[in-house]
Amino acid sequence: AQKITQTQPGMFVQEKEAVTLDCTYDTSDQSYGLFWYKQPSSGEMIFLIYQGSYDEQNATEGRYSLNFQKARKSANLVISASQLGDSAMYFCAMRVWAAGSYQLTFGKGTKLSVIP
Amino acid sequence: NAGVTQTPKFQVLKTGQSMTLQCAQDMNHEYMSWYRQDPGMGLRLIHYSVGAGITDQGEVPNGYNVSRSTTEDFPLRLLSAAPSQTSVYFCASRGGGAGNQPQHFGDGTRLSIL
């Protein structure tokens, strides 16, 4: 079974500063992918970034980057130059490529608040 | 672009009532899923489908039924609503092929069972 742990229920960051949201995962599979989603107060789930287990470089998407440390089984999300609109819940999720496994396992999320 | 459409957005039911949450996607995606989101619990998988006519259970399937008669539609049925089913329900879809394709989520259905 897969498990995602997000140890920070809530985080505060000053506007324009960088922030790291932690995510650790547990799986015995070698082939898997890690996803980060943002959920603003309006409720929709927005895909941010993806990292594959065999990707040699850390993923980046605009102000989002993923600090992937495979040996430590961590996939932390880094948001640079925080904006007020970044205030939201952030979920880390994992999918393994094993036969018959198609779905995402989610962590419990981290609530990020950006302070002006 | 419609993407994944869920209806209704809000619903209040009485204990014991049944209802169907609708989900439709217009991206010709093979995979569709239903999740529920409870406070402090993240999203948990209820049921999923890998194609028309094929469904399977997720982590929390009890009290729910699904069917997939077409590629586009994946309704979720509550057979006899219970207060424990009060939650926000999300439908999601993704295409086949490379596993790095993200799931696309609907806007959710807020369901309250009295």
Interface residues (C-beta under 8 A of the other chain):
Chain A: I4 G33 F35 Y37 G43 E44 M45 F47 Y50 G52 F91 A93 R95 W97 Y102 Q103 L104 T105 F106 G107 K108 G109
Chain B: Y31 S33 Y35 G40 M41 G42 L43 R44 L45 Y48 V50 G58 V88 F90 A92 G99 N100 P102 Q103 H104 F105 D107 G108
